[in-house]
């Protein structure tokens, strides 16, 4: 049976000024997504958008030797801050005026932006992002999460209420915001081979491409018929999340009541 989908429309204000975007995390997925955001910024301006993207990147981590080759960094980058490296590089090459903050998003912080993009690898960090978005003024939360060879990209609305609101990752998968689910072994990998045993070399790029395409579609067409994508590299499969209350209900989310489910795990 086919699923009947509705369309989500880009807010009119985002067509007349720069998109204020905050990216949390400049590691695996963040370092893959940020150059794509710069391409999107350039395309927006070329197509007549008045401001493109005004981006701020938050990450307090530095480049390690095991990041080289797996993330968007090079041997000469080792020891330097990831956020500063990427932002300075893009500002030089693409003419952007983006900002890097070599700090971690704190649990008491407030975010004010059109879109916050989470490129983090723990449930604790994801919960912190959503909390900061709720305390501040944020329209969209784009979650880019992954495990070894699978993950999800989910665009949701935070500062909006009503049955037409796009549910965010916490609405659909509250387990992904539960710090108890974080892995006990958080020690850094001592070699690239060790790191690749824990995570596919391709997964960050795969997630970044899906996020890039979702944002490009939202800008170029002004609408979306889906608000997320589930990626499974082992099976060679991607599945969209339609903008449809019936599809959301399969994850336990009641759009009519706008009430998140009590429990649900991602099936990405």
N, C-alpha and C positions, 0 to 999 in steps of 0.2 A: 504494500500500500504506500503510495506517495505521500510525502509530508507537505502540507500546505504552509507556506512561509509568508510572513509579513516582511515589510521593508522598514529598516531603521534609517532615518534621515539625519544627515550631518547638521548640527545646529547652525542656524544662519550666521551667528556671530563669528564662527570659525571660517567663514568664507570672506570676511572683510578685514581681517587682521591676522597677524602671525599666530601660529599655534604655539602656545606655551607648553613645552614638553619637559618633563623631568625623567631621566633614565637612572634607575637605581641598579648599579652593578655594571662593571665594565670588564668582566672576565670572559668566560667562554661565549655565552650568548650575547652579552653586551658588546663585546669587541667585534662580533659578527654583524650585529644589528646597526650599530652606530654609523658605519660607512653607508649603509643602505638609507638611513635617515637623512644623511647628507645628500644622497642622490635624490631622495624624495623632495627635500628642500629646494634643490636646484630645479627639478622638474616643475614644482609648484610655481616658482617664480617665472620660469619660461612660459608657462601656460596662463600667466596673468594673475596669479594669486598675489595680493599686495604685500605679504610678509613672509611667506614660507614657514619655516620652523625656527623657533627660538628655544634652544635646548640647553639644559643644565644636567651634568652628569655627576653622580655621587658614587664614590668608591674609595675606601681607605687602604686598599690592598696594593702591594707592589708586585712587579713581574718576577716570577721565579723561573729557574731554568726549565722546569717541567711544563711551564706555560708556553714556551717557544714551540711552534709547530702545531700545537693544539688550539691555541688562541691567536688573536690577531697581533702577535708581538714577535720581535726578532731578537737574535742573540745580544745585540747592543742595548736592548731595552731592559735587560735584567737589572733589578734593583730599583728601577724607577716606578713612580706611581702610574697605575694603569689609566686612571681617569685623565690625568694631565697629558700623558703621552698621546692618547687617542684624540682628545679635543684639540690639542695644539697642532697635531698632524692634519686634522680635518680643516681647522681654521686656515692653515697655511695653504693647503691644496685646493680647498673648495670655496675659500673666501667667506666662510661663516664667521660668526662672532660668538661662538658658543662658550659656555663657562664650565670649568671643571672644579669640583670640590673634593679634595682628598680627605673625606670624612665619611663616617658611617651614619646612615639615617638612624636617629635615636628614637626610643620608644615614646618619648613625649613630644616629638616634633610635629609640626603642622605643615602640610603641603598645600600650596595654592597654585594650580595650573589647570590647563585644559585636559592634559593627559599625563598620567604617570605610568611608566613602563617598568615592570619588575623583571629584572634579569638576575634572579637570585636562586640559590640552590638549597635553601633551608626553609622549613615551615615557619620558623621563628622570624626570619627576615620578611617572609610574605605577610605574616600577621602584622609586623611593624609597619609595612607599607600601607596596608589597608587602614590601620589605625590612624596613621598620619594623614591619610586622604580624608577620612571621616571627620577628623578634628579640624581640618582646614577647609578648603574650597576646591574640590576636584570634580571634573565632569566624568572622565573616563579612567578606568584602571585596566591596563593591558598586561595580563600575566603571561610570562614566557617561562615555563617550567619544564624540566626534563629529568629523567632518570638515566639509566645506562644507555638504552637505545630507543626510548620513547618519551613522549612529552605532550604538552598541550599549550595552545595559544588561545587565551580567552579574553575577549574585550567586554567589559561590563561598565555600567554607570554607577557612580557612587552618590553624587549629590542630587539625585533625582528620585522621585517616588511615583508610584502608580503601576498598573498592570503592564504598561508598555515599556517599562524600564528594562534595559538589558541586565540580566543577573551577572554579577561578577563571580570570580572564581570561588570566593568564600560562600556565596549563596549556593552554588552548585556542588562544591566539594569542600565542606568545612574541615574535613580531615587534613586537607592540604594547608590549613592554617594552625593545626594543632602541633605545638612544639614537641609533644611527646612522641611524635612520629619521626623526628629527626634522627638520623643515624648516629649511633654512639661513636663510631670511628670517623672522626673528622680530622685526623692527622693528615698533613700534606703528603702527597706521593713523593717518594724519594727518587723516582726515575720516570721518564716518559712511558716506558713499557708498563710500569706499575699503574700509572694514570690511565692508560688505554685499557687496562684490564678492568677498570672501574667504569669507564664511560667511552662510548663510541666516538671515534674521531669526527664523525659526520653529524652527530645529533644537534650540536649547537648551531651549525649552519642551517640545518633543516628547520629548526624552530625559528631562527631569525628570518629565513625566507618567507615562511608562512605569516609572520607578524608584519613583515614588509609589504607583502601582497595585500593583506587585510587593510592596512592604512592607505596604500595606494588606491585600492578600490573605493574606500570611503571618500577619499579626496576626489578622484577622477570622476566618479559617477554621482557622488553626493548621497549614496545610499549603500546599504548592506542587506543582503538576504541571509547572511550567516554571521555569527558573532564569535566563532571560535573554530579551531581545527585540532584534531587529535592525530598525532603522528606516531607510527609504529614502524621503525626502520627494519626490524627483524622480519616483519611480515610484508614489508614494502607497501604499506597502506597509509593513506590519510583519509580521515573522515571529518566532514564539516559538522558544526553545531548550528542547525538552522535557527532562525529567529522565529520561534514557534512555541507557544505555551505547552503544547503536547510534547514536544521534544524536551523541553525543560522539565516537565513533570516526570519524565523517565529517570531523572536524577533526583527526584523528590522535591523539586521546587514548585510551589504553588504561585503562579503569576497573579492570579486573581486576588489573592490575599497578600501578595508581596512578602511572603514569609519564607525564610530559608529553611531547608530541611534540617532535621536534628542530627543526621549523620549520613555521610555518603563518601565513598572513596572514588578517586579517579580511575577510570578504566582505560586510560591512554596506553 
